[in-house]
Structure formats: C-alpha cells, structure tokens
Amino acid sequence: MKHVISPLDLTVEEIDRLLALADDIIDHPQAYAHKCAGKKLATLFFEPSTRTRLSFEAAMLELGGSVLGFSSASSSSATKGESVADTVRIVGNYADVIAMRHPKEGAAGVGALFAKCPIINAGDGGHQHPTQTLTDLLTIHRHKGRLNGLTLCLCGDLKFGRTVHSLVRAMMRYQDVRFILVSPDELRMPTYILDELDAGGFAYEETDSLEKGLAQADVLYMTRVQQERFANREDYLRLRDSYILDGEKMKLAPAEMIVLHPLPRVNEIAPEVDDDPRALYFEQALCGKYIRMALILTLLEQAGVARDRICLDPGPGFGKTPKQTIELVRNFQEFARLGYPVMAALSRKSYIGYAYGIDEPRERDQASAAEALMACELGANVVRTHNVAETAKALKDLRPYALLGLGCNVPLVAEPGEEREGKIALLNQAVTELCALPDSQIVDISSFYESEPAYYLDQDVFVNSVVLLRTGLAPKELLGYLHAIENSLGRVRERENGPRTCDIDIIDYQLYVTDNDLLTLPHPRALERDFVVQPLLELLPGHVLADGSPVTRDRVAVGKATRL
C-alpha cells in the first residue's frame, strides 16, 4: 500500500503523472465528478489549518466521495492521551484514505506504520509537506511549462519552513535547477538540506538580500516567519518583518517571474502586489485542490481494484423501460469516455423484443447480434451473448475507427468580435458534411478547444475539435473525401501551418500504419500538439495509436489548448 509522507516517496514519473492528471481534472471536471463515489476521506488535523484541510475536503467532495474527521487535537482523543498509532488504527476502520497534519515531526511516518489505508502527510511540524510541494510544482509547471532549467528564489523562514524543505528536495529531482536562498542568518536553510544540495552538485547561493535574489529568479517563493515555531516571542517579533515584497521591489523582478506563497501571509507580501499578474499565490491555492484530487484518486486506485481489471456494464434492461434502454445503448460512446472497457450485455433483452417486434427471447439472436455490432461501433469492446456464432458473424462487419482533427482560424463569415463563433460555425458545417460520407458514421465529437498557433505564430488563434468516426472507406479514399469537404468550405492555406479556413487531418486509423508522400499514419505530429491530444483524450482516455504510441500529454510541445 502506498503512503505519501515525503515528496521523495513519489518517483519523478509518478509526479509527472499526477501533474498530468491534475491538468486533465482542471480541463474536464465532470469526467471525475463520481470517481470516488462511496469512498471516504478522514482529515486528522492535530494542528490548525484552513487551506490544506478545506482543499483536501473539497477535493474529495468534488470526486464524489465523503469526508469525516476533526480540525484540532482538542476535539480528538489525543486530549485523553491516545497515541497517533492508535488513532490511525481506529480511523482506518472508517475511512479509505487519511490526510493527517500533526505538529510533531515524523508523526505521519509513525501513522503509516499502523494504518490500514493510505496516509497522506498534510504537514508534520517543520519537516515535510508533500501535497503543498505538489501544489507548487503544478502551479510552476502550468505557468512555466517545465520544471527543468529554473532558478528558484526562496525567501523568509527557511529554517522552520517545511514547505521550502519539501520544495527544494522535490526540485532536486529535475535538471539544471538553481536555488537562491534569502533569509536572515537565524532562519537559514538547515545544514542537512544544504548538504543534500552539495552532494547533488546543485548550484545555490545564500544571501540576505531579497532584491538581489528576485532579480535573477524565474520563481520567487515567499514564506511567512512562523510564530508557532518560536519558543521565544521576542525573537519572532524581531524577525517577522525581515522581508516585505511590495510594488517597488516587484519593479526589480523579471517580467516573466512568478510569485508563489504557501499562505497564510502576514506582512511579507503587501496587498498592492495582489494585482500584479505575476502574483499567483491565490491561483496556487486553487491548484492545491486539483493536485489533491489527483493524489487521492491515484492512491485509492492503487489501494483498490486495478484500473485494468474494471469493466463497465451499463446494465441495459435493469429497472429501465424499453425506451430508456434504447436511449442507453444508443449512447455507449458516453461510457467509453470514462476510459474503461465497456460491456455490451444486450443479448435477448426485452428492449430488443420491443424494438424489433420479437416476443420470444430465443428468436432474438439475430437482432441481438445486430445490436452488439452497433454497440461495438459506439465503443463497447466486450460482448456477452447467448449465440456466439451469430454474434461473431455480425461483428465481421465492424468498421475500423478513424480519428479526425478539425481546425479553423479564418472564419468565412463573422462580425467584428464574433470571430470565435464564426470559426465554431465553420467547424459545425464541416461536421455536417462528414455526416454525409458514404459507409461512415460519426460516433462522437469532442468539445471545441481554442488553441495558440503551433508553428507559424503570426496568425489568429484556432478553434479545434476531434471527431471519432467509424468508416468503411480506406484511408486514402477517406482522405480524398476530406479534401473535398475542405475545398467546399473555401479552404485557404497559402503557407504550411499558416492561416486556414478549414483543415481536416486523419490523426489515427485503426490498425493502419503508413508513411508515403500522400499520407502518413498515425499523423506524425499528433502527440506534440495540445489541440489534438486534449480533445482526443476527452473522447478516448488512454488511447494508443495504431503504431503502439500511447496518447499522453507528456510529449505536448505546441498549440496550447483551452476547452471552450
């Protein structure tokens, strides 16, 4: 069973998958709204918290799960002397995953030794805070597009700040990262962290000048001086205002620098900085909810049934009228969007008797086979049937799928200010013409996405979509029809990757791999284009191209897309 006590409990590959999953949750929240239905998160907070506790609870609720727990040690059996080990033993009987914050360093690690379910460290004293680190990494990655090759300026309480300790250790997993450590001498980074930086050969600089640090930074990470970590109030009062980031200091910072803060702030960031577009600390708090959704979902999947062992059976007929069942089976593509295998258990169902006028169940085998074929074209990939031979015969007519990418950035008709609507209208017209293709059927269409120009940058933004098609047309024949549709819509493209009214590409064609002057499949640039990858994964999560390449956002490099 996996626990997350330190950022080092996660490999770089696992972190990258969590960031990609969080990005997908941000883009497609409805697809995750019921992922944790029936599951419970226990928040065991022996220390006060606002953002961390509420973001954990919001994360679980938005995944369709439920929450129980306490918000301070005073409302738990700790006041009676109960140990952490006993607390997690008991709570593990009631919950599927635990998020625990404790003022004592190492408490979460002790809990993990005795837990019956995964434990997430939500902060243990001045030690580790892995989910804040994941929050920081997600925010940085979404705005910088990378985690390698960055200069981080960490400012404030570097001695007791568990957030900076965790962040430094996490960023040491990436290449060409440089650290500038800004603090008063009394709050310097602990020696053991500096020793790790030295051992890893990382460049770092210690200074007491915030101005010097932020002038070189890609990321400025401000922290508060934590009163609760001081035994002597006088020391706290003397050090609490050591650094204050204000509008004047921000003038010294690079234009592309971003400002983060784990919050709460006290005086270390002046309110006037909030309006600076580089100030991302409130967005950072929102990212915390999404990365915790990704982490909870991942841990529960690891602790429960393996994803590749799950198959969805929509349950045609059970508690449904024939008309309701027909509506269900005609929309199997909606279940395919969830990313699991879908079963078509339709054989001899009463709705078939209703639809085909066949009263005797044993006489419905031919109609059942036709229904199985239709369900498979819509996305079912497991069939349960009474008459195997009849069903196998029908499935010989299963047409291959093709994935088509549609794009437009020159609307033919649009009033000023309505260019986006004009582009969408043109793509809708292209879809209408695709419906007329011979021996073909549109199975599903993604949302529309607005994307940045990918290669030739001096042009307007695009609107893109992906269409999932079942077709009996061979790839080259299909390509000819697509060119005809483009031309009918006044296709204009004077330079490669330049402006165009309508562009329709074959992204992938089932079981077909080719590379010649006329056609290359799968599309050679598909995986580097965000405006292809995002809508494709909306339709077919976990899709693998015909050449065996998995479709993920790991290789995306151009055409950043936003769902409309």
C-alpha positions as MATLAB code, in Angstrom:
seq = 'MKHVISPLDLTVEEIDRLLALADDIIDHPQAYAHKCAGKKLATLFFEPSTRTRLSFEAAMLELGGSVLGFSSASSSSATKGESVADTVRIVGNYADVIAMRHPKEGAAGVGALFAKCPIINAGDGGHQHPTQTLTDLLTIHRHKGRLNGLTLCLCGDLKFGRTVHSLVRAMMRYQDVRFILVSPDELRMPTYILDELDAGGFAYEETDSLEKGLAQADVLYMTRVQQERFANREDYLRLRDSYILDGEKMKLAPAEMIVLHPLPRVNEIAPEVDDDPRALYFEQALCGKYIRMALILTLLEQAGVARDRICLDPGPGFGKTPKQTIELVRNFQEFARLGYPVMAALSRKSYIGYAYGIDEPRERDQASAAEALMACELGANVVRTHNVAETAKALKDLRPYALLGLGCNVPLVAEPGEEREGKIALLNQAVTELCALPDSQIVDISSFYESEPAYYLDQDVFVNSVVLLRTGLAPKELLGYLHAIENSLGRVRERENGPRTCDIDIIDYQLYVTDNDLLTLPHPRALERDFVVQPLLELLPGHVLADGSPVTRDRVAVGKATRL';
ca = [
       0.000    0.000    0.000;
       1.294    3.437   -0.945;
       1.652    6.260    1.584;
       2.849    9.794    0.782;
       4.858   11.084    3.721;
       7.553   12.924    1.770;
       7.814   14.150   -1.825;
      10.605   11.575   -2.161;
       8.000    8.819   -1.764;
       7.000    9.627   -5.354;
       9.216    9.000   -8.355;
       9.647   11.715  -10.969;
       7.472    9.637  -13.295;
       4.731    9.415  -10.634;
       4.913   13.174  -10.034;
       4.660   13.848  -13.760;
       1.609   11.564  -13.992;
      -0.023   13.362  -11.058;
       0.576   16.741  -12.711;
      -0.889   15.469  -15.986;
      -3.892   14.014  -14.152;
      -4.461   17.295  -12.291;
      -4.327   19.182  -15.603;
      -6.940   16.823  -17.006;
      -9.158   17.273  -13.940;
      -8.942   21.050  -14.405;
      -9.920   20.722  -18.064;
     -12.615   18.029  -17.622;
     -14.050   18.260  -14.083;
     -17.293   16.478  -14.962;
     -15.397   13.366  -16.021;
     -14.139   12.994  -12.439;
     -17.270   14.019  -10.526;
     -18.104   10.452   -9.439;
     -14.709    8.737   -9.471;
     -14.635    8.320   -5.669;
     -18.334    7.719   -5.060;
     -18.741    5.562   -1.960;
     -15.219    6.347   -0.703;
     -14.377    8.288    2.477;
     -11.509   10.619    3.343;
     -10.604   11.164    7.009;
      -8.918   14.501    7.775;
      -6.997   14.115   11.051;
      -5.749   17.620   11.786;
      -3.990   17.840   15.152;
      -2.914   21.372   14.202;
      -4.999   24.316   12.871;
      -5.317   24.663    9.098;
      -7.568   26.451    6.646;
      -6.290   25.924    3.097;
      -4.866   22.432    3.468;
      -7.787   20.909    5.349;
     -10.500   22.564    3.275;
      -8.742   21.804   -0.010;
      -8.468   18.121    0.952;
     -12.149   18.063    1.850;
     -13.184   19.955   -1.288;
     -11.034   17.607   -3.376;
     -12.774   14.510   -2.044;
     -16.234   16.039   -2.351;
     -15.608   17.056   -5.969;
     -14.568   13.462   -6.690;
     -17.963   12.317   -5.405;
     -16.657   10.965   -2.087;
     -17.412   11.953    1.501;
     -15.383   13.351    4.406;
     -15.079   12.776    8.146;
     -12.508   13.883   10.706;
     -11.521   16.603   13.157;
      -9.874   20.020   12.812;
      -7.844   20.260   16.020;
      -6.253   17.987   18.602;
      -8.618   19.372   21.237;
     -11.577   17.719   19.515;
      -9.898   14.305   19.297;
      -8.981   11.545   21.726;
      -5.451   12.953   21.774;
      -6.665   15.037   24.720;
      -7.196   11.729   26.564;
      -3.697   10.579   25.756;
      -4.437    8.392   22.710;
      -1.362    7.800   20.547;
      -1.102    8.578   16.842;
      -0.699    4.856   16.154;
      -3.972    4.017   17.890;
      -5.812    6.910   16.258;
      -4.942    5.801   12.732;
      -5.697    2.163   13.601;
      -9.206    3.173   14.646;
      -9.900    5.685   11.867;
      -8.649    3.187    9.267;
     -11.776    1.158   10.083;
     -13.979    4.045    8.941;
     -12.118    5.612    6.018;
     -10.481    4.638    2.733;
      -7.712    7.254    2.846;
      -6.356    9.536    5.610;
      -4.890   13.038    5.399;
      -3.059   13.858    8.635;
      -1.450   17.050    9.962;
       0.490   16.975   13.214;
       2.781   19.462   14.989;
       5.401   16.774   15.732;
       7.936   15.919   13.070;
       7.691   12.320   11.934;
       4.134   11.796   13.212;
       2.759   10.965    9.760;
       5.501    8.392    9.263;
       4.548    6.738   12.537;
       0.918    6.669   11.464;
       1.860    4.993    8.178;
       3.384    2.077   10.114;
      -0.003    1.214   11.602;
      -2.549    2.433    9.028;
      -4.998    0.114    7.295;
      -5.403    2.570    4.410;
      -3.167    5.074    2.571;
      -1.936    8.033    4.632;
      -1.118   11.433    3.134;
       1.095   13.697    5.199;
      -0.637   17.086    5.333;
       2.299   18.598    7.227;
       4.313   17.350   10.223;
       5.925   20.129   12.244;
       8.788   21.784   10.385;
       9.562   18.587    8.495;
       7.635   17.771    5.294;
       4.529   18.971    3.449;
       4.350   16.861    0.261;
       0.949   17.989   -1.012;
       1.969   21.642   -0.746;
       5.021   20.708   -2.788;
       2.852   19.025   -5.415;
       0.709   22.175   -5.422;
       3.801   24.289   -6.022;
       5.021   22.004   -8.820;
       1.634   22.070  -10.560;
       1.467   25.875  -10.399;
       5.023   26.262  -11.695;
       4.504   23.728  -14.479;
       1.233   25.287  -15.646;
       2.857   28.720  -15.969;
       6.421   27.852  -16.951;
       5.685   24.736  -18.977;
       8.589   22.883  -17.393;
      10.341   22.048  -14.123;
      13.847   21.723  -15.547;
      16.188   24.676  -16.034;
      14.611   27.070  -13.492;
      16.042   29.441  -10.904;
      14.071   29.434   -7.647;
      14.444   32.219   -5.095;
      13.201   31.055   -1.670;
      12.697   33.876    0.824;
      11.822   34.127    4.515;
      11.764   31.397    7.124;
      13.958   28.733    5.549;
      14.801   27.107    8.902;
      11.340   26.045   10.035;
       9.509   26.274    6.696;
       8.502   22.707    5.856;
       7.148   23.917    2.509;
      10.570   25.126    1.343;
      12.283   21.987    2.627;
       9.917   19.794    0.625;
      10.086   22.013   -2.463;
      13.895   22.028   -2.570;
      14.034   18.247   -2.230;
      11.449   17.811   -4.965;
      13.144   20.217   -7.391;
      16.464   18.423   -6.862;
      14.928   15.596   -8.917;
      14.986   17.819  -12.007;
      17.859   19.050  -14.160;
      19.652   22.410  -14.247;
      17.756   23.839  -11.267;
      19.400   26.667   -9.311;
      18.443   27.948   -5.853;
      18.812   31.394   -4.276;
      18.219   31.194   -0.508;
      17.199   34.529    1.040;
      16.900   34.684    4.832;
      18.258   36.327    7.972;
      21.110   34.360    9.499;
      18.891   33.000   12.276;
      16.477   31.445    9.742;
      18.979   29.924    7.282;
      18.216   26.725    5.433;
      19.083   23.724    7.665;
      22.517   22.224    7.172;
      21.125   18.831    6.169;
      19.329   20.415    3.175;
      22.490   22.280    2.145;
      24.453   19.034    2.434;
      21.984   17.378    0.048;
      22.377   20.257   -2.422;
      26.155   19.920   -2.233;
      26.018   16.156   -2.683;
      23.789   16.552   -5.731;
      26.041   19.172   -7.312;
      23.297   21.818   -7.379;
      24.128   25.496   -7.718;
      22.840   27.592   -4.834;
      23.549   30.924   -3.237;
      22.749   32.156    0.270;
      22.068   35.865    0.726;
      20.191   38.248    2.994;
      19.128   40.481    0.052;
      15.666   39.923   -1.397;
      16.388   42.468   -4.133;
      19.420   40.508   -5.280;
      17.526   37.231   -5.283;
      14.371   38.232   -7.122;
      16.321   39.957   -9.908;
      17.593   36.522  -11.018;
      14.514   34.400  -10.341;
      12.087   32.503  -12.542;
      10.088   31.715   -9.404;
      10.001   33.756   -6.193;
       8.718   31.670   -3.279;
       7.846   33.852   -0.276;
       7.180   32.417    3.182;
       5.996   33.873    6.448;
       8.009   33.767    9.656;
       6.034   31.212   11.667;
       5.234   32.381   15.163;
       4.173   28.884   16.235;
       7.712   27.549   15.634;
       9.395   30.019   18.041;
       9.929   29.314   21.730;
      10.798   32.977   22.317;
       8.232   35.614   21.258;
      10.873   38.349   21.228;
      12.822   36.504   18.552;
       9.676   36.176   16.463;
       8.833   39.886   16.740;
      12.389   40.813   15.788;
      12.421   38.626   12.657;
       8.833   38.606   11.398;
       9.178   41.617    9.076;
      12.640   40.768    7.748;
      11.368   40.775    4.165;
       8.362   42.542    2.681;
       7.626   42.208   -1.029;
       5.972   45.373   -2.315;
       5.336   47.136   -5.601;
       8.735   48.836   -5.634;
      10.600   45.562   -5.255;
       8.449   43.950   -7.954;
       9.820   46.552  -10.396;
      13.202   44.857   -9.993;
      11.838   41.440  -10.915;
      11.882   39.873  -14.411;
       8.674   40.304  -16.387;
       8.160   36.526  -16.607;
       8.891   35.788  -12.944;
       6.024   34.312  -10.908;
       5.393   34.841   -7.188;
       4.232   31.945   -5.012;
       3.422   31.734   -1.292;
       2.033   28.723    0.600;
      -0.175   31.093    2.655;
      -1.306   32.380    5.062;
       0.643   35.583    4.646;
       1.117   38.110    7.414;
       3.159   41.139    6.304;
       5.634   39.573    3.890;
       3.637   40.419    0.724;
       1.993   43.831    0.529;
      -1.647   43.791   -0.694;
      -0.650   46.019   -3.627;
       1.228   43.069   -5.131;
      -2.020   41.078   -5.448;
      -2.943   42.955   -8.616;
       0.348   42.145  -10.326;
      -0.266   39.401  -12.935;
       2.893   37.669  -11.696;
       1.297   37.113   -8.264;
      -0.086   33.579   -8.413;
      -0.482   32.625   -4.749;
      -4.285   32.608   -4.815;
      -4.309   30.539   -8.002;
      -1.700   28.355   -6.296;
      -4.197   27.622   -3.512;
      -6.739   26.546   -6.145;
      -4.151   24.274   -7.747;
      -3.855   22.647   -4.324;
      -7.385   21.321   -4.620;
      -6.775   19.832   -8.049;
      -3.474   18.141   -7.203;
      -5.044   16.657   -4.068;
      -7.892   15.333   -6.222;
      -5.291   13.675   -8.442;
      -3.409   12.230   -5.460;
      -6.496   10.905   -3.666;
      -7.785    9.302   -6.853;
      -4.408    7.720   -7.614;
      -3.944    6.320   -4.094;
      -7.458    4.891   -3.990;
      -6.990    3.235   -7.366;
      -3.707    1.735   -6.181;
      -5.282    0.543   -2.939;
      -8.402   -0.825   -4.608;
      -9.179   -2.695   -7.798;
      -6.581   -2.196  -10.509;
      -7.899    0.044  -13.263;
      -7.193   -2.530  -15.966;
      -9.403   -5.055  -14.148;
     -12.506   -2.834  -14.300;
     -15.159   -3.232  -16.975;
     -18.323   -1.112  -17.145;
     -21.656   -2.811  -17.710;
     -24.288   -0.078  -18.253;
     -26.970   -2.600  -17.251;
     -29.470   -2.413  -20.121;
     -32.896   -3.501  -19.009;
     -32.417   -3.426  -15.243;
     -35.095   -1.121  -13.835;
     -35.485    0.645  -17.168;
     -38.296    0.831  -19.672;
     -37.590   -0.353  -23.242;
     -37.410    3.264  -24.428;
     -34.954    4.153  -21.674;
     -32.823    1.135  -22.550;
     -32.772    2.070  -26.235;
     -31.591    5.562  -25.309;
     -28.888    3.993  -23.139;
     -27.496    1.576  -25.726;
     -27.539    4.201  -28.477;
     -25.132    6.292  -26.374;
     -22.440    3.785  -25.416;
     -19.825    6.323  -26.538;
     -20.547    8.275  -23.350;
     -19.357    5.299  -21.283;
     -16.269    4.879  -23.480;
     -15.272    8.440  -22.486;
     -14.666    7.199  -18.932;
     -11.631    5.265  -20.115;
     -12.671    1.763  -19.039;
     -13.661   -1.240  -21.151;
     -17.426   -1.224  -21.794;
     -19.506   -4.408  -21.895;
     -22.461   -4.890  -24.239;
     -24.682   -7.404  -22.441;
     -27.672   -6.974  -24.756;
     -28.481  -10.499  -25.866;
     -32.211  -11.358  -25.911;
     -33.103   -8.327  -23.762;
     -36.727   -7.243  -23.595;
     -35.976   -3.922  -25.321;
     -34.955   -5.911  -28.419;
     -38.355   -7.597  -28.375;
     -39.955   -4.166  -28.122;
     -37.810   -2.574  -30.868;
     -37.908   -5.474  -33.335;
     -41.346   -6.882  -32.508;
     -39.999  -10.287  -31.396;
     -41.850  -11.697  -28.394;
     -39.949  -14.973  -27.955;
     -36.476  -14.331  -26.390;
     -34.861  -17.319  -28.189;
     -35.838  -15.800  -31.532;
     -33.972  -12.547  -30.828;
     -30.439  -13.831  -31.550;
     -30.056  -12.244  -34.993;
     -31.382   -8.906  -33.718;
     -29.164   -9.255  -30.637;
     -26.142   -9.708  -32.900;
     -27.063   -6.566  -34.829;
     -27.362   -4.668  -31.542;
     -23.945   -5.991  -30.443;
     -22.425   -4.713  -33.684;
     -23.970   -1.281  -33.143;
     -22.771   -1.168  -29.531;
     -19.214   -2.066  -30.576;
     -19.193    0.645  -33.201;
     -20.179    3.078  -30.450;
     -17.358    1.976  -28.140;
     -18.223   -1.317  -26.445;
     -15.315   -3.754  -26.552;
     -16.631   -6.699  -24.503;
     -19.717   -8.620  -25.644;
     -21.783  -11.088  -23.626;
     -24.114  -13.159  -25.779;
     -26.174  -16.334  -25.929;
     -25.449  -17.132  -29.574;
     -21.709  -16.765  -30.089;
     -21.689  -17.865  -33.728;
     -24.410  -15.409  -34.785;
     -22.743  -12.560  -32.896;
     -19.287  -13.335  -34.311;
     -20.770  -13.360  -37.799;
     -22.306   -9.915  -37.271;
     -19.103   -8.476  -35.809;
     -17.244   -9.263  -39.026;
     -18.938   -6.115  -40.348;
     -17.398   -3.953  -37.587;
     -15.833   -0.980  -39.355;
     -12.469    0.437  -38.250;
     -12.427    3.737  -36.443;
     -10.692    6.866  -37.636;
      -9.877    9.909  -35.543;
     -10.108   13.200  -37.421;
      -8.654   16.515  -36.274;
     -10.561   19.655  -37.285;
      -9.143   23.176  -37.132;
     -10.058   26.706  -38.242;
      -8.637   30.160  -37.611;
     -10.117   32.127  -40.537;
     -13.911   32.354  -40.255;
     -15.598   32.953  -43.600;
     -18.419   34.975  -42.072;
     -18.098   36.821  -38.764;
     -18.862   40.243  -37.402;
     -16.043   42.011  -35.525;
     -15.825   40.495  -32.061;
     -17.584   37.296  -33.164;
     -14.628   35.562  -34.808;
     -14.694   32.641  -32.378;
     -18.366   31.994  -33.107;
     -17.591   32.140  -36.839;
     -14.858   29.532  -36.509;
     -17.134   27.242  -34.489;
     -19.878   27.645  -37.096;
     -17.478   26.646  -39.843;
     -16.364   23.522  -37.968;
     -20.005   22.638  -37.326;
     -20.589   22.852  -41.067;
     -17.616   20.542  -41.628;
     -19.153   18.043  -39.184;
     -22.445   18.264  -41.091;
     -20.645   17.340  -44.299;
     -18.806   14.486  -42.556;
     -22.238   13.032  -41.743;
     -22.759   12.548  -45.495;
     -19.658   10.394  -46.001;
     -20.544    7.023  -47.570;
     -20.336    3.904  -45.383;
     -19.393    6.016  -42.381;
     -20.887    7.099  -39.070;
     -19.792    9.763  -36.599;
     -19.594    8.122  -33.184;
     -18.541   11.057  -31.032;
     -17.299   14.641  -31.227;
     -15.111   16.355  -28.658;
     -15.692   19.780  -27.184;
     -14.320   22.763  -29.058;
     -10.897   23.989  -27.951;
      -9.267   27.336  -28.593;
      -5.547   26.944  -29.241;
      -2.447   29.015  -29.764;
      -0.802   28.870  -33.210;
       1.565   25.926  -33.201;
       4.309   26.646  -35.742;
       3.637   29.820  -37.699;
       2.992   32.216  -34.816;
       1.941   35.393  -36.628;
      -1.712   34.428  -37.050;
      -5.000   34.323  -35.160;
      -5.887   31.676  -32.576;
      -7.517   28.446  -33.745;
     -10.649   26.568  -32.803;
     -10.143   22.793  -32.861;
     -12.066   19.598  -32.312;
     -11.609   15.849  -32.791;
     -14.186   13.552  -34.411;
     -14.386    9.799  -33.817;
     -15.630    8.108  -36.976;
     -16.464    4.529  -37.938;
     -15.883    4.091  -41.636;
     -15.687    1.522  -44.376;
     -13.629    3.907  -46.500;
      -9.961    3.026  -46.903;
      -7.577    5.714  -45.577;
      -6.586    7.174  -48.956;
     -10.185    7.172  -50.129;
     -11.237    8.869  -46.891;
      -8.504   11.479  -47.387;
      -9.944   12.349  -50.799;
     -13.379   12.965  -49.301;
     -11.850   15.137  -46.553;
     -10.036   17.275  -49.115;
     -13.328   17.713  -50.951;
     -15.008   18.917  -47.751;
     -12.162   21.347  -47.082;
     -12.428   22.750  -50.597;
     -16.214   23.068  -50.360;
     -15.726   25.260  -47.292;
     -13.339   27.589  -49.123;
     -10.157   26.180  -47.725;
      -7.379   28.762  -47.848;
      -3.811   27.987  -46.825;
      -1.108   29.935  -48.564;
       1.740   28.639  -46.382;
       2.324   25.404  -44.464;
       0.869   25.599  -40.942;
      -0.381   29.082  -41.757;
      -3.909   30.512  -41.604;
      -6.680   28.314  -42.962;
     -10.471   28.348  -43.075;
     -10.827   24.622  -42.547;
      -8.334   21.826  -42.049;
      -9.280   18.184  -41.522;
      -6.492   15.708  -40.749;
      -6.629   11.957  -40.212;
      -4.923   11.602  -36.837;
      -5.229    7.837  -36.470;
      -6.820    4.980  -38.395;
      -7.359    1.683  -36.624;
      -4.690   -0.960  -37.414;
      -3.264    1.169  -40.231;
       0.327    2.433  -40.261;
       1.816    4.004  -43.384;
       4.362    6.592  -44.457;
       4.353    7.815  -48.058;
       4.153   11.063  -49.994;
       0.361   11.132  -49.896;
      -0.403   10.044  -46.351;
       1.416    9.279  -43.091;
      -0.462    7.467  -40.333;
      -0.641    7.927  -37.470;
      -0.239   11.656  -38.014;
       3.474   12.341  -37.370;
       2.840   15.468  -35.289;
      -0.235   14.331  -33.384;
       1.405   13.769  -29.996;
       3.201   17.134  -29.891;
       0.004   19.140  -30.421;
      -2.029   20.037  -27.354;
      -5.028   20.898  -29.580;
      -5.026   17.265  -30.757;
      -4.095   15.461  -27.547;
      -6.612   17.157  -25.247;
      -9.755   16.589  -27.354;
      -8.609   13.087  -28.329;
      -8.197   12.086  -24.676;
     -11.600   13.602  -23.916;
     -13.100   11.020  -26.279;
     -10.759    8.085  -25.650;
      -8.800    8.276  -22.365;
      -5.736    6.066  -22.510;
      -5.880    5.748  -26.294;
      -2.969    4.049  -28.081;
      -2.255    4.979  -31.701;
      -2.099    2.330  -34.412;
       1.717    2.296  -34.226;
       1.603    1.496  -30.489;
       2.303    5.027  -29.213;
       0.262    5.912  -26.111;
      -1.501    9.280  -26.256;
      -0.438   11.345  -23.243;
       0.345   14.991  -22.605;
       3.973   14.159  -21.817;
       5.168   14.954  -25.352;
       2.998   18.025  -25.954;
       5.147   20.921  -27.124;
       2.991   23.275  -29.219;
      -0.543   24.591  -29.651;
      -1.598   25.021  -26.027;
      -5.357   24.462  -25.964;
      -8.169   25.606  -23.695;
     -11.576   23.941  -23.659;
     -14.407   26.291  -24.620;
];
